[in-house]
Amino acid sequence: MNDTETGDPAKTWVKTVGDLWPGAEISFPAGGSAAVRRELCFLPDAKSPRLLLPAGMPRVAAAALRRYSHDLTVRQRLTRAAGAAAARTGLPGRALRDRITVRGGHTSIEEHLGELLGREVVVTIGLGPARANRKPILHVLTPHGRAAAFVKVGDNDATRALIADEAAALMHLAARPLPGISVPRVLHHGVWNGMTLLVLSALPTSARGRRPRTEAPVEAMRTLAAVDGFTREPLGDSDFLAALRAVPGALGDHQRAARLAAVIEELEARHGRVHLEFGAWHGDWTPWNMAWHRGTLRLWDWERFERRVPLGFDLIHYRLQELTRRPGQSPYARRPGHAPDMLAPLGVSAAAAEATLDAYLLALCCRYQLAGAGPRGEAVRSQADGLLDLLAEHTVERTALYPGGHP
């Protein structure tokens, strides 16, 4: 059950703490008389939680706040740096009154990770928005605030599958050079307390590792696309499109499946003969999943990595996702009309750019439709149906323009 159903955002966080400290007495609000094993503070509070920080550890709190991405403005970077500096004094931590207390219990996640990493560690806990792929993300640090690892926790079939995909992607990339790009190393991938853990090396970031926010890392995207080489073939003959043709059959809703199948058929009729370059893509390359540090691009969150998609998917996704942070209509509410301009930095022709944009929107629609059909799917179902409506509307428009065939 997600937070919107319970009306209590803290409830999911309390359950997560119980999973990570199995057998312990978990109290919220903080209370009880037995010795406290760990006390965790809600940041900023239990009504709108963003992080759980261990109480009484100002260096750990400061390190947890010192995480920077390419998405942050100069002002946001300065604010975050100031907040981290203040956290080292311990004063802000003492002002965080909403707390969870942990008493007793069996081997905790901190003790288990300490054994894996060979040192004493503590964790801060983050949870994303309530959606199908929501999972605990742990920032693992020494008690002195040195980063030791990041851990993704899979607590259901959907998140376990995504974690397995990310582990496989990172193992694949570990054996292949990516000049100018740094990716996490897999330190451990296994099961603990009924949950899957993916323990990753921490990628360094800093407030000073900044470039203009409008600067998309086009050359890095090309480098990743070429990691397994390129193939060139008609879209209609590709394994990529063959995989999408199978998606409607995996949906339980026959009406959605029929609409999606019709859209796929129309896209193939329109673009199937267009020759495209196929290579790898990150799958969710956004300004907030990357940072520049000492001249190297640090790139994380590899759950959606694929090895054979049309060249340009990463750049389209990056450009549209950065628009989602701006006020106004969603960039996915209407089909973008500037595909050739968007993909020109990669040398993609106008016809190939239009085919690539439609293929990207279809791939994203299929991703969301599959997620919407699974557990916790209600969180993404509106996005899934919005993309399907967009694609179906575009199909109708094209049919009206070209009733006798396709251009």
C-alpha positions, 0 to 999 in steps of 0.5 A: 500500500502506498503513502497516498492510500494510507494518508501517512507518509511516515508509515512506509518509512517505519516499515522499511526501518523494521525490515532493515533491523529485523526483530527489533522494536521500532517506535514512532514517535520515538519512545520506550524505556529499553536501550536505544540501538539506533535513532533515526531522524526524519529530514525535514520531518515526518510529514514530508520525509526525504531522508532518515539520518542517524541521530548524534552523528553530525559528520554522517549527516553532513556527508549525506547532504553533500551529494550533487548532481548536474541538475542542481543550480548554483544556488542549490549547490551553495545551499546544499554545501551550507547545509552540510557545513551546518550539519557538522556542528550538530545543531540542525540534527538536534532540531529534527524532532521527528524520530524513529527509535530502534531497540533490540533485534537481530543482525541489522543491515548496518552489521551485515554491510559492515561484514561485507565491506570489512569496516564499521558502517552506518546508513542513511535511508532514502525512499523515492516517490510512491510508484512501482519501482520504489525501493530503499536506497541506502547511503553507506558511510563510516561513523566519521562520514566517509562514503563506503557504498550505496545500496539498493534494496529490492523488496518485491518482484519488480524491484528485485528484477530491476536490481538484477538488471542493473547488476548485469548491466554494470558487470557487462560495462566493467569489462568494457572501456568507457573513456570519460565516463565513470560508473559504479562497481558492483561490490555485492549482489545477494539476498539478505533477510528476504530482500535483494541487496545491490551494493555499489561503489560510491561515485564522488561528486562535489559542489565545484564539479559544475557545467552549464545545466543546458549542456547535454553530454552528447559525446559521452552518450555517443561513447556509451552507444558505441560500447558494443559497436553499432549495427545498421538495419531497417527499424522493422527488421530489428530485434528492438521492434520485435521485443516491443511487438511482444509487449501487448501480449503481456498486458492483462487489459485487452483494450490497452493491449489492442490499442498498443498493438495498433500503435506498434503496427502503425509505427512499423508501417510508417518507419519500418523501412527507415535504416537506423543505427542501433547501439546501447543506451543508459535507459534513464540518463537525466541531469539528476542521474549524473555529475561532473567530478574532476573532468569525468562524468559520473553516471549512476542508476543503470536499471534500464540499460539496453544494448540495442536501441536506435541511436539517440534515445539517451539524448531524447530522454535527457532533453524531455526529462529536463523539461519535466522540471520546468513549470507548465505542460508536460513535454510528454503531453504532445509529440515534440516537433523538433526531432531533427534539431534534437538529434542533429548533434549525433548526426542523425538524418531528419527521417531517421530522427522522426523514426527514432522519436516515435520509437522512443515514445513507443518504448517508453509507453511499453515500459510504463504499460508493463509497470502499470500492469504489475503490483503498485502499478496504479502509480504509473498508470496515468503516465502509461495511458497518457503516452498511449493516448499520445501515440494513438492520437499521432497515429490518427493524425498520420492516417488522416494526412496520408489515407492512401499510405505512408510518406 
